[in-house]
């Protein structure tokens, strides 16, 4: 799906100042709001995920969007469309997982309907009080590029679920990768630290569509170059035993880490800096490359497809 093309078209059609970032910032209400869908056969397969983990992930991905804005997660609504064979145990376990992922936010409502497959739609609201809210267009030369969360694990976990094998990995390592995909951890503390301590404007995004996508989006939106040291990107070291592990780290999606450009990087993992220019430069031990839109499209993270 040409997601970014469609988003740009919707924004132009509505003449909206809100559409574009991970969350819509409603400054007259001091809130941000976001919404995500998970569809059976596209985003998940029931044979690979328990109801508990499905509830957990459904909420975690929305909490991550709130964190990417810098706001504090406060409230969620959950809409479920379910097949006729859904039982009470599914509902109970789903909501136990959703509650576990919601951290201090509260699930306050939603909707239930019938459908031929599971369709989940979660909306999340965050409070901006006491927080400086981010935008992917705020990166400035001289800022440091900081990051949270491991990268590449979720994409590797998805490959394992799809039947691909990494023969050099242990069963325990494979299990860790699969859990990274099924139960991502929203970076709440990292988000709070930045949004409550940064004096100047900053850019921040989650890496749900891949680290490379987030870097390119910030660079293009801000009209700057991001100069990145690949060796400093956090990842599970055992991933290096797999082929094409660099692609997993750069292009693998659904890690739900955060990438930000800040003036005060004390106590954070710095992977590069913002410079004059355009694009994203990745520096390896013995070479470097410029990330392009074409390389992004070629390696773009793909969900399940029936």
C-alpha positions as protocol buffer text, in pm:
chain_id: "A"
residue {
  index: 1
  type: UNK
  ca { x: 0 y: 0 z: 0 }
}
residue {
  index: 2
  type: UNK
  ca { x: 125 y: 349 z: -90 }
}
residue {
  index: 3
  type: UNK
  ca { x: 70 y: 471 z: 265 }
}
residue {
  index: 4
  type: UNK
  ca { x: 267 y: 795 z: 250 }
}
residue {
  index: 5
  type: UNK
  ca { x: 113 y: 892 z: -85 }
}
residue {
  index: 6
  type: UNK
  ca { x: -234 y: 835 z: 58 }
}
residue {
  index: 7
  type: UNK
  ca { x: -155 y: 1030 z: 377 }
}
residue {
  index: 8
  type: UNK
  ca { x: -30 y: 1328 z: 174 }
}
residue {
  index: 9
  type: UNK
  ca { x: -344 y: 1314 z: -41 }
}
residue {
  index: 10
  type: UNK
  ca { x: -572 y: 1302 z: 266 }
}
residue {
  index: 11
  type: UNK
  ca { x: -385 y: 1595 z: 424 }
}
residue {
  index: 12
  type: UNK
  ca { x: -420 y: 1804 z: 106 }
}
residue {
  index: 13
  type: UNK
  ca { x: -785 y: 1711 z: 63 }
}
residue {
  index: 14
  type: UNK
  ca { x: -874 y: 1806 z: 422 }
}
residue {
  index: 15
  type: UNK
  ca { x: -634 y: 2103 z: 423 }
}
residue {
  index: 16
  type: UNK
  ca { x: -534 y: 1977 z: 770 }
}
residue {
  index: 17
  type: UNK
  ca { x: -257 y: 2110 z: 992 }
}
residue {
  index: 18
  type: UNK
  ca { x: -290 y: 1807 z: 1221 }
}
residue {
  index: 19
  type: UNK
  ca { x: -217 y: 1513 z: 991 }
}
residue {
  index: 20
  type: UNK
  ca { x: 144 y: 1401 z: 942 }
}
residue {
  index: 21
  type: UNK
  ca { x: 300 y: 1320 z: 1278 }
}
residue {
  index: 22
  type: UNK
  ca { x: 244 y: 1006 z: 1486 }
}
residue {
  index: 23
  type: UNK
  ca { x: -21 y: 1194 z: 1688 }
}
residue {
  index: 24
  type: UNK
  ca { x: -250 y: 1488 z: 1627 }
}
residue {
  index: 25
  type: UNK
  ca { x: -161 y: 1765 z: 1874 }
}
residue {
  index: 26
  type: UNK
  ca { x: -479 y: 1945 z: 1986 }
}
residue {
  index: 27
  type: UNK
  ca { x: -321 y: 2235 z: 2172 }
}
residue {
  index: 28
  type: UNK
  ca { x: -657 y: 2393 z: 2261 }
}
residue {
  index: 29
  type: UNK
  ca { x: -732 y: 2080 z: 2467 }
}
residue {
  index: 30
  type: UNK
  ca { x: -375 y: 2009 z: 2585 }
}
residue {
  index: 31
  type: UNK
  ca { x: -389 y: 1658 z: 2441 }
}
residue {
  index: 32
  type: UNK
  ca { x: -253 y: 1442 z: 2162 }
}
residue {
  index: 33
  type: UNK
  ca { x: -455 y: 1164 z: 2003 }
}
residue {
  index: 34
  type: UNK
  ca { x: -364 y: 867 z: 1784 }
}
residue {
  index: 35
  type: UNK
  ca { x: -534 y: 557 z: 1643 }
}
residue {
  index: 36
  type: UNK
  ca { x: -406 y: 227 z: 1501 }
}
residue {
  index: 37
  type: UNK
  ca { x: -566 y: -80 z: 1347 }
}
residue {
  index: 38
  type: UNK
  ca { x: -457 y: -443 z: 1363 }
}
residue {
  index: 39
  type: UNK
  ca { x: -622 y: -679 z: 1113 }
}
residue {
  index: 40
  type: UNK
  ca { x: -607 y: -1056 z: 1122 }
}
residue {
  index: 41
  type: UNK
  ca { x: -419 y: -1190 z: 822 }
}
residue {
  index: 42
  type: UNK
  ca { x: -237 y: -860 z: 768 }
}
residue {
  index: 43
  type: UNK
  ca { x: -83 y: -764 z: 1103 }
}
residue {
  index: 44
  type: UNK
  ca { x: -110 y: -1095 z: 1287 }
}
residue {
  index: 45
  type: UNK
  ca { x: -209 y: -1460 z: 1254 }
}
residue {
  index: 46
  type: UNK
  ca { x: -400 y: -1626 z: 1537 }
}
residue {
  index: 47
  type: UNK
  ca { x: -189 y: -1941 z: 1523 }
}
residue {
  index: 48
  type: UNK
  ca { x: 119 y: -1737 z: 1621 }
}
residue {
  index: 49
  type: UNK
  ca { x: -17 y: -1515 z: 1899 }
}
residue {
  index: 50
  type: UNK
  ca { x: -218 y: -1573 z: 2218 }
}
residue {
  index: 51
  type: UNK
  ca { x: -519 y: -1352 z: 2302 }
}
residue {
  index: 52
  type: UNK
  ca { x: -316 y: -1203 z: 2591 }
}
residue {
  index: 53
  type: UNK
  ca { x: -25 y: -1106 z: 2366 }
}
residue {
  index: 54
  type: UNK
  ca { x: -263 y: -975 z: 2100 }
}
residue {
  index: 55
  type: UNK
  ca { x: -429 y: -746 z: 2355 }
}
residue {
  index: 56
  type: UNK
  ca { x: -89 y: -639 z: 2481 }
}
residue {
  index: 57
  type: UNK
  ca { x: 46 y: -551 z: 2137 }
}
residue {
  index: 58
  type: UNK
  ca { x: -274 y: -376 z: 2028 }
}
residue {
  index: 59
  type: UNK
  ca { x: -235 y: -127 z: 2313 }
}
residue {
  index: 60
  type: UNK
  ca { x: 146 y: -108 z: 2314 }
}
residue {
  index: 61
  type: UNK
  ca { x: 165 y: 21 z: 1957 }
}
residue {
  index: 62
  type: UNK
  ca { x: -67 y: 310 z: 2047 }
}
residue {
  index: 63
  type: UNK
  ca { x: 117 y: 390 z: 2368 }
}
residue {
  index: 64
  type: UNK
  ca { x: 431 y: 405 z: 2154 }
}
residue {
  index: 65
  type: UNK
  ca { x: 275 y: 671 z: 1929 }
}
residue {
  index: 66
  type: UNK
  ca { x: 187 y: 880 z: 2236 }
}
residue {
  index: 67
  type: UNK
  ca { x: 546 y: 842 z: 2358 }
}
residue {
  index: 68
  type: UNK
  ca { x: 677 y: 950 z: 2016 }
}
residue {
  index: 69
  type: UNK
  ca { x: 492 y: 1280 z: 2060 }
}
residue {
  index: 70
  type: UNK
  ca { x: 642 y: 1337 z: 2405 }
}
residue {
  index: 71
  type: UNK
  ca { x: 302 y: 1334 z: 2577 }
}
residue {
  index: 72
  type: UNK
  ca { x: 196 y: 1128 z: 2880 }
}
residue {
  index: 73
  type: UNK
  ca { x: -33 y: 832 z: 2793 }
}
residue {
  index: 74
  type: UNK
  ca { x: -365 y: 878 z: 2976 }
}
residue {
  index: 75
  type: UNK
  ca { x: -668 y: 709 z: 2814 }
}
residue {
  index: 76
  type: UNK
  ca { x: -751 y: 445 z: 2554 }
}
residue {
  index: 77
  type: UNK
  ca { x: -1058 y: 311 z: 2377 }
}
residue {
  index: 78
  type: UNK
  ca { x: -1063 y: -34 z: 2217 }
}
residue {
  index: 79
  type: UNK
  ca { x: -1294 y: -139 z: 1932 }
}
residue {
  index: 80
  type: UNK
  ca { x: -1314 y: -510 z: 1847 }
}
residue {
  index: 81
  type: UNK
  ca { x: -1479 y: -679 z: 1551 }
}
residue {
  index: 82
  type: UNK
  ca { x: -1490 y: -1053 z: 1621 }
}
residue {
  index: 83
  type: UNK
  ca { x: -1597 y: -1377 z: 1448 }
}
residue {
  index: 84
  type: UNK
  ca { x: -1888 y: -1581 z: 1586 }
}
residue {
  index: 85
  type: UNK
  ca { x: -1659 y: -1847 z: 1732 }
}
residue {
  index: 86
  type: UNK
  ca { x: -1495 y: -1600 z: 1976 }
}
residue {
  index: 87
  type: UNK
  ca { x: -1533 y: -1720 z: 2336 }
}
residue {
  index: 88
  type: UNK
  ca { x: -1525 y: -1551 z: 2676 }
}
residue {
  index: 89
  type: UNK
  ca { x: -1171 y: -1671 z: 2747 }
}
residue {
  index: 90
  type: UNK
  ca { x: -1047 y: -1478 z: 2441 }
}
residue {
  index: 91
  type: UNK
  ca { x: -1210 y: -1158 z: 2566 }
}
residue {
  index: 92
  type: UNK
  ca { x: -1076 y: -1199 z: 2920 }
}
residue {
  index: 93
  type: UNK
  ca { x: -720 y: -1275 z: 2812 }
}
residue {
  index: 94
  type: UNK
  ca { x: -721 y: -1002 z: 2544 }
}
residue {
  index: 95
  type: UNK
  ca { x: -816 y: -736 z: 2796 }
}
residue {
  index: 96
  type: UNK
  ca { x: -573 y: -865 z: 3056 }
}
residue {
  index: 97
  type: UNK
  ca { x: -296 y: -819 z: 2798 }
}
residue {
  index: 98
  type: UNK
  ca { x: -430 y: -478 z: 2697 }
}
residue {
  index: 99
  type: UNK
  ca { x: -436 y: -365 z: 3061 }
}
residue {
  index: 100
  type: UNK
  ca { x: -78 y: -487 z: 3115 }
}
residue {
  index: 101
  type: UNK
  ca { x: 46 y: -284 z: 2817 }
}
residue {
  index: 102
  type: UNK
  ca { x: -144 y: 31 z: 2910 }
}
residue {
  index: 103
  type: UNK
  ca { x: 100 y: 117 z: 3191 }
}
residue {
  index: 104
  type: UNK
  ca { x: -71 y: 396 z: 3390 }
}
residue {
  index: 105
  type: UNK
  ca { x: -318 y: 482 z: 3114 }
}
residue {
  index: 106
  type: UNK
  ca { x: -680 y: 369 z: 3151 }
}
residue {
  index: 107
  type: UNK
  ca { x: -901 y: 185 z: 2902 }
}
residue {
  index: 108
  type: UNK
  ca { x: -1226 y: 384 z: 2919 }
}
residue {
  index: 109
  type: UNK
  ca { x: -1447 y: 239 z: 2646 }
}
residue {
  index: 110
  type: UNK
  ca { x: -1471 y: 117 z: 2290 }
}
residue {
  index: 111
  type: UNK
  ca { x: -1703 y: -93 z: 2073 }
}
residue {
  index: 112
  type: UNK
  ca { x: -1787 y: -458 z: 1995 }
}
residue {
  index: 113
  type: UNK
  ca { x: -1917 y: -581 z: 1659 }
}
residue {
  index: 114
  type: UNK
  ca { x: -1926 y: -903 z: 1459 }
}
residue {
  index: 115
  type: UNK
  ca { x: -1697 y: -976 z: 1163 }
}
residue {
  index: 116
  type: UNK
  ca { x: -1556 y: -1264 z: 959 }
}
residue {
  index: 117
  type: UNK
  ca { x: -1209 y: -1205 z: 1107 }
}
residue {
  index: 118
  type: UNK
  ca { x: -1058 y: -1017 z: 1402 }
}
residue {
  index: 119
  type: UNK
  ca { x: -1030 y: -642 z: 1349 }
}
residue {
  index: 120
  type: UNK
  ca { x: -887 y: -427 z: 1630 }
}
residue {
  index: 121
  type: UNK
  ca { x: -890 y: -48 z: 1643 }
}
residue {
  index: 122
  type: UNK
  ca { x: -737 y: 133 z: 1940 }
}
residue {
  index: 123
  type: UNK
  ca { x: -738 y: 507 z: 2003 }
}
residue {
  index: 124
  type: UNK
  ca { x: -508 y: 663 z: 2262 }
}
residue {
  index: 125
  type: UNK
  ca { x: -507 y: 1006 z: 2425 }
}
residue {
  index: 126
  type: UNK
  ca { x: -205 y: 1166 z: 2587 }
}
residue {
  index: 127
  type: UNK
  ca { x: -171 y: 1473 z: 2808 }
}
residue {
  index: 128
  type: UNK
  ca { x: 71 y: 1747 z: 2702 }
}
residue {
  index: 129
  type: UNK
  ca { x: 73 y: 1922 z: 3041 }
}
residue {
  index: 130
  type: UNK
  ca { x: 429 y: 1982 z: 3155 }
}
residue {
  index: 131
  type: UNK
  ca { x: 565 y: 1833 z: 2830 }
}
residue {
  index: 132
  type: UNK
  ca { x: 728 y: 1984 z: 2522 }
}
residue {
  index: 133
  type: UNK
  ca { x: 570 y: 1810 z: 2224 }
}
residue {
  index: 134
  type: UNK
  ca { x: 784 y: 1681 z: 1937 }
}
residue {
  index: 135
  type: UNK
  ca { x: 751 y: 1705 z: 1560 }
}
residue {
  index: 136
  type: UNK
  ca { x: 941 y: 1515 z: 1293 }
}
residue {
  index: 137
  type: UNK
  ca { x: 1010 y: 1856 z: 1135 }
}
residue {
  index: 138
  type: UNK
  ca { x: 1204 y: 2000 z: 1432 }
}
residue {
  index: 139
  type: UNK
  ca { x: 1557 y: 1861 z: 1383 }
}
residue {
  index: 140
  type: UNK
  ca { x: 1827 y: 2132 z: 1379 }
}
residue {
  index: 141
  type: UNK
  ca { x: 2199 y: 2119 z: 1289 }
}
residue {
  index: 142
  type: UNK
  ca { x: 2412 y: 2070 z: 1599 }
}
residue {
  index: 143
  type: UNK
  ca { x: 2165 y: 1843 z: 1777 }
}
residue {
  index: 144
  type: UNK
  ca { x: 2258 y: 1488 z: 1875 }
}
residue {
  index: 145
  type: UNK
  ca { x: 2066 y: 1190 z: 1741 }
}
residue {
  index: 146
  type: UNK
  ca { x: 1963 y: 967 z: 2032 }
}
residue {
  index: 147
  type: UNK
  ca { x: 1784 y: 634 z: 2038 }
}
residue {
  index: 148
  type: UNK
  ca { x: 1604 y: 390 z: 2269 }
}
residue {
  index: 149
  type: UNK
  ca { x: 1522 y: 21 z: 2233 }
}
residue {
  index: 150
  type: UNK
  ca { x: 1691 y: -261 z: 2044 }
}
residue {
  index: 151
  type: UNK
  ca { x: 1654 y: -273 z: 1667 }
}
residue {
  index: 152
  type: UNK
  ca { x: 1622 y: -565 z: 1427 }
}
residue {
  index: 153
  type: UNK
  ca { x: 1481 y: -813 z: 1679 }
}
residue {
  index: 154
  type: UNK
  ca { x: 1114 y: -776 z: 1587 }
}
residue {
  index: 155
  type: UNK
  ca { x: 1174 y: -825 z: 1214 }
}
residue {
  index: 156
  type: UNK
  ca { x: 1385 y: -1132 z: 1286 }
}
residue {
  index: 157
  type: UNK
  ca { x: 1109 y: -1265 z: 1512 }
}
residue {
  index: 158
  type: UNK
  ca { x: 855 y: -1216 z: 1234 }
}
residue {
  index: 159
  type: UNK
  ca { x: 1077 y: -1410 z: 993 }
}
residue {
  index: 160
  type: UNK
  ca { x: 1091 y: -1697 z: 1240 }
}
residue {
  index: 161
  type: UNK
  ca { x: 711 y: -1700 z: 1270 }
}
residue {
  index: 162
  type: UNK
  ca { x: 682 y: -1704 z: 891 }
}
residue {
  index: 163
  type: UNK
  ca { x: 896 y: -2019 z: 876 }
}
residue {
  index: 164
  type: UNK
  ca { x: 1239 y: -1873 z: 806 }
}
residue {
  index: 165
  type: UNK
  ca { x: 1518 y: -2031 z: 1009 }
}
residue {
  index: 166
  type: UNK
  ca { x: 1831 y: -1877 z: 1158 }
}
residue {
  index: 167
  type: UNK
  ca { x: 2042 y: -2193 z: 1205 }
}
residue {
  index: 168
  type: UNK
  ca { x: 2320 y: -2013 z: 1393 }
}
residue {
  index: 169
  type: UNK
  ca { x: 2088 y: -1901 z: 1673 }
}
residue {
  index: 170
  type: UNK
  ca { x: 1997 y: -2096 z: 1986 }
}
residue {
  index: 171
  type: UNK
  ca { x: 1636 y: -2178 z: 2073 }
}
residue {
  index: 172
  type: UNK
  ca { x: 1651 y: -1924 z: 2356 }
}
residue {
  index: 173
  type: UNK
  ca { x: 1771 y: -1652 z: 2118 }
}
residue {
  index: 174
  type: UNK
  ca { x: 1495 y: -1736 z: 1871 }
}
residue {
  index: 175
  type: UNK
  ca { x: 1237 y: -1721 z: 2148 }
}
residue {
  index: 176
  type: UNK
  ca { x: 1365 y: -1377 z: 2249 }
}
residue {
  index: 177
  type: UNK
  ca { x: 1326 y: -1251 z: 1891 }
}
residue {
  index: 178
  type: UNK
  ca { x: 971 y: -1384 z: 1862 }
}
residue {
  index: 179
  type: UNK
  ca { x: 873 y: -1222 z: 2193 }
}
residue {
  index: 180
  type: UNK
  ca { x: 1023 y: -893 z: 2071 }
}
residue {
  index: 181
  type: UNK
  ca { x: 780 y: -907 z: 1780 }
}
residue {
  index: 182
  type: UNK
  ca { x: 474 y: -1016 z: 1975 }
}
residue {
  index: 183
  type: UNK
  ca { x: 519 y: -801 z: 2289 }
}
residue {
  index: 184
  type: UNK
  ca { x: 696 y: -471 z: 2210 }
}
residue {
  index: 185
  type: UNK
  ca { x: 781 y: -237 z: 2496 }
}
residue {
  index: 186
  type: UNK
  ca { x: 680 y: 129 z: 2464 }
}
residue {
  index: 187
  type: UNK
  ca { x: 964 y: 366 z: 2556 }
}
residue {
  index: 188
  type: UNK
  ca { x: 777 y: 567 z: 2820 }
}
residue {
  index: 189
  type: UNK
  ca { x: 1073 y: 672 z: 3037 }
}
residue {
  index: 190
  type: UNK
  ca { x: 1284 y: 781 z: 2739 }
}
residue {
  index: 191
  type: UNK
  ca { x: 997 y: 991 z: 2606 }
}
residue {
  index: 192
  type: UNK
  ca { x: 934 y: 1155 z: 2944 }
}
residue {
  index: 193
  type: UNK
  ca { x: 1302 y: 1238 z: 2995 }
}
residue {
  index: 194
  type: UNK
  ca { x: 1322 y: 1422 z: 2663 }
}
residue {
  index: 195
  type: UNK
  ca { x: 987 y: 1600 z: 2673 }
}
residue {
  index: 196
  type: UNK
  ca { x: 1036 y: 1729 z: 3028 }
}
residue {
  index: 197
  type: UNK
  ca { x: 1402 y: 1832 z: 2995 }
}
residue {
  index: 198
  type: UNK
  ca { x: 1447 y: 1972 z: 2644 }
}
residue {
  index: 199
  type: UNK
  ca { x: 1435 y: 2351 z: 2633 }
}
residue {
  index: 200
  type: UNK
  ca { x: 1437 y: 2387 z: 2254 }
}
residue {
  index: 201
  type: UNK
  ca { x: 1225 y: 2221 z: 1988 }
}
residue {
  index: 202
  type: UNK
  ca { x: 1318 y: 1862 z: 1904 }
}
residue {
  index: 203
  type: UNK
  ca { x: 1221 y: 1588 z: 1658 }
}
residue {
  index: 204
  type: UNK
  ca { x: 1109 y: 1243 z: 1769 }
}
residue {
  index: 205
  type: UNK
  ca { x: 948 y: 938 z: 1604 }
}
residue {
  index: 206
  type: UNK
  ca { x: 897 y: 577 z: 1692 }
}
residue {
  index: 207
  type: UNK
  ca { x: 1059 y: 312 z: 1472 }
}
residue {
  index: 208
  type: UNK
  ca { x: 747 y: 107 z: 1404 }
}
residue {
  index: 209
  type: UNK
  ca { x: 806 y: 125 z: 1028 }
}
residue {
  index: 210
  type: UNK
  ca { x: 1179 y: 69 z: 1064 }
}
residue {
  index: 211
  type: UNK
  ca { x: 1472 y: 277 z: 1185 }
}
residue {
  index: 212
  type: UNK
  ca { x: 1571 y: 382 z: 832 }
}
residue {
  index: 213
  type: UNK
  ca { x: 1217 y: 505 z: 764 }
}
residue {
  index: 214
  type: UNK
  ca { x: 1218 y: 718 z: 1081 }
}
residue {
  index: 215
  type: UNK
  ca { x: 1562 y: 864 z: 1004 }
}
residue {
  index: 216
  type: UNK
  ca { x: 1469 y: 950 z: 645 }
}
residue {
  index: 217
  type: UNK
  ca { x: 1134 y: 1098 z: 751 }
}
residue {
  index: 218
  type: UNK
  ca { x: 1297 y: 1327 z: 1009 }
}
residue {
  index: 219
  type: UNK
  ca { x: 1576 y: 1430 z: 769 }
}
residue {
  index: 220
  type: UNK
  ca { x: 1333 y: 1512 z: 488 }
}
residue {
  index: 221
  type: UNK
  ca { x: 1079 y: 1680 z: 715 }
}
residue {
  index: 222
  type: UNK
  ca { x: 1344 y: 1899 z: 878 }
}
residue {
  index: 223
  type: UNK
  ca { x: 1559 y: 1967 z: 570 }
}
residue {
  index: 224
  type: UNK
  ca { x: 1879 y: 1839 z: 736 }
}
residue {
  index: 225
  type: UNK
  ca { x: 2129 y: 1554 z: 715 }
}
residue {
  index: 226
  type: UNK
  ca { x: 2147 y: 1290 z: 986 }
}
residue {
  index: 227
  type: UNK
  ca { x: 2502 y: 1151 z: 1020 }
}
residue {
  index: 228
  type: UNK
  ca { x: 2471 y: 810 z: 1187 }
}
residue {
  index: 229
  type: UNK
  ca { x: 2729 y: 567 z: 1332 }
}
residue {
  index: 230
  type: UNK
  ca { x: 2584 y: 221 z: 1261 }
}
residue {
  index: 231
  type: UNK
  ca { x: 2800 y: 51 z: 1524 }
}
residue {
  index: 232
  type: UNK
  ca { x: 2631 y: 255 z: 1798 }
}
residue {
  index: 233
  type: UNK
  ca { x: 2277 y: 145 z: 1711 }
}
residue {
  index: 234
  type: UNK
  ca { x: 2151 y: -78 z: 1998 }
}
residue {
  index: 235
  type: UNK
  ca { x: 2072 y: -433 z: 1891 }
}
residue {
  index: 236
  type: UNK
  ca { x: 2089 y: -787 z: 2024 }
}
residue {
  index: 237
  type: UNK
  ca { x: 2450 y: -890 z: 1962 }
}
residue {
  index: 238
  type: UNK
  ca { x: 2351 y: -1240 z: 1861 }
}
residue {
  index: 239
  type: UNK
  ca { x: 2175 y: -1092 z: 1556 }
}
residue {
  index: 240
  type: UNK
  ca { x: 2521 y: -1051 z: 1407 }
}
residue {
  index: 241
  type: UNK
  ca { x: 2528 y: -1430 z: 1362 }
}
residue {
  index: 242
  type: UNK
  ca { x: 2250 y: -1399 z: 1102 }
}
residue {
  index: 243
  type: UNK
  ca { x: 2286 y: -1307 z: 737 }
}
residue {
  index: 244
  type: UNK
  ca { x: 2183 y: -954 z: 637 }
}
residue {
  index: 245
  type: UNK
  ca { x: 2162 y: -850 z: 1003 }
}
residue {
  index: 246
  type: UNK
  ca { x: 2237 y: -490 z: 905 }
}
residue {
  index: 247
  type: UNK
  ca { x: 1920 y: -482 z: 697 }
}
residue {
  index: 248
  type: UNK
  ca { x: 1721 y: -619 z: 990 }
}
residue {
  index: 249
  type: UNK
  ca { x: 1853 y: -340 z: 1212 }
}
residue {
  index: 250
  type: UNK
  ca { x: 1796 y: -59 z: 961 }
}
residue {
  index: 251
  type: UNK
  ca { x: 1480 y: -170 z: 783 }
}
residue {
  index: 252
  type: UNK
  ca { x: 1310 y: -415 z: 1018 }
}
residue {
  index: 253
  type: UNK
  ca { x: 986 y: -273 z: 1154 }
}
residue {
  index: 254
  type: UNK
  ca { x: 783 y: -299 z: 1473 }
}
residue {
  index: 255
  type: UNK
  ca { x: 1072 y: -253 z: 1715 }
}
residue {
  index: 256
  type: UNK
  ca { x: 886 y: 46 z: 1864 }
}
residue {
  index: 257
  type: UNK
  ca { x: 1200 y: 219 z: 1981 }
}
residue {
  index: 258
  type: UNK
  ca { x: 1226 y: 597 z: 1971 }
}
residue {
  index: 259
  type: UNK
  ca { x: 1465 y: 811 z: 1767 }
}
residue {
  index: 260
  type: UNK
  ca { x: 1508 y: 1178 z: 1857 }
}
residue {
  index: 261
  type: UNK
  ca { x: 1725 y: 1482 z: 1788 }
}
residue {
  index: 262
  type: UNK
  ca { x: 1809 y: 1674 z: 2105 }
}
residue {
  index: 263
  type: UNK
  ca { x: 2038 y: 1941 z: 2247 }
}
residue {
  index: 264
  type: UNK
  ca { x: 2080 y: 1766 z: 2582 }
}
residue {
  index: 265
  type: UNK
  ca { x: 2189 y: 1405 z: 2527 }
}
residue {
  index: 266
  type: UNK
  ca { x: 2323 y: 1339 z: 2876 }
}
residue {
  index: 267
  type: UNK
  ca { x: 2258 y: 980 z: 2986 }
}
residue {
  index: 268
  type: UNK
  ca { x: 2122 y: 877 z: 2645 }
}
residue {
  index: 269
  type: UNK
  ca { x: 2253 y: 653 z: 2367 }
}
residue {
  index: 270
  type: UNK
  ca { x: 2391 y: 884 z: 2097 }
}
residue {
  index: 271
  type: UNK
  ca { x: 2418 y: 734 z: 1748 }
}
residue {
  index: 272
  type: UNK
  ca { x: 2495 y: 1045 z: 1544 }
}
residue {
  index: 273
  type: UNK
  ca { x: 2435 y: 1414 z: 1491 }
}
residue {
  index: 274
  type: UNK
  ca { x: 2229 y: 1653 z: 1284 }
}
residue {
  index: 275
  type: UNK
  ca { x: 2423 y: 1842 z: 1017 }
}
residue {
  index: 276
  type: UNK
  ca { x: 2362 y: 2088 z: 738 }
}
residue {
  index: 277
  type: UNK
  ca { x: 2260 y: 1915 z: 417 }
}
residue {
  index: 278
  type: UNK
  ca { x: 2000 y: 1653 z: 333 }
}
residue {
  index: 279
  type: UNK
  ca { x: 1942 y: 1281 z: 367 }
}
residue {
  index: 280
  type: UNK
  ca { x: 2077 y: 1014 z: 598 }
}
residue {
  index: 281
  type: UNK
  ca { x: 2441 y: 900 z: 600 }
}
residue {
  index: 282
  type: UNK
  ca { x: 2516 y: 565 z: 763 }
}
residue {
  index: 283
  type: UNK
  ca { x: 2878 y: 511 z: 864 }
}
residue {
  index: 284
  type: UNK
  ca { x: 3000 y: 152 z: 901 }
}
residue {
  index: 285
  type: UNK
  ca { x: 3344 y: 37 z: 1020 }
}
residue {
  index: 286
  type: UNK
  ca { x: 3504 y: 57 z: 676 }
}
residue {
  index: 287
  type: UNK
  ca { x: 3253 y: 231 z: 452 }
}
residue {
  index: 288
  type: UNK
  ca { x: 2944 y: 451 z: 445 }
}
residue {
  index: 289
  type: UNK
  ca { x: 2623 y: 483 z: 247 }
}
residue {
  index: 290
  type: UNK
  ca { x: 2349 y: 735 z: 186 }
}
residue {
  index: 291
  type: UNK
  ca { x: 2004 y: 595 z: 257 }
}
residue {
  index: 292
  type: UNK
  ca { x: 1765 y: 662 z: -28 }
}
residue {
  index: 293
  type: UNK
  ca { x: 1391 y: 641 z: -77 }
}
residue {
  index: 294
  type: UNK
  ca { x: 1447 y: 363 z: -333 }
}
residue {
  index: 295
  type: UNK
  ca { x: 1647 y: 153 z: -87 }
}
residue {
  index: 296
  type: UNK
  ca { x: 1375 y: 213 z: 170 }
}
residue {
  index: 297
  type: UNK
  ca { x: 1103 y: 91 z: -67 }
}
residue {
  index: 298
  type: UNK
  ca { x: 1310 y: -216 z: -160 }
}
residue {
  index: 299
  type: UNK
  ca { x: 1364 y: -320 z: 201 }
}
residue {
  index: 300
  type: UNK
  ca { x: 1039 y: -189 z: 348 }
}
residue {
  index: 301
  type: UNK
  ca { x: 895 y: -388 z: 636 }
}
residue {
  index: 302
  type: UNK
  ca { x: 597 y: -601 z: 534 }
}
residue {
  index: 303
  type: UNK
  ca { x: 327 y: -745 z: 760 }
}
residue {
  index: 304
  type: UNK
  ca { x: 168 y: -1087 z: 715 }
}
residue {
  index: 305
  type: UNK
  ca { x: -32 y: -1134 z: 398 }
}
residue {
  index: 306
  type: UNK
  ca { x: -283 y: -1409 z: 337 }
}
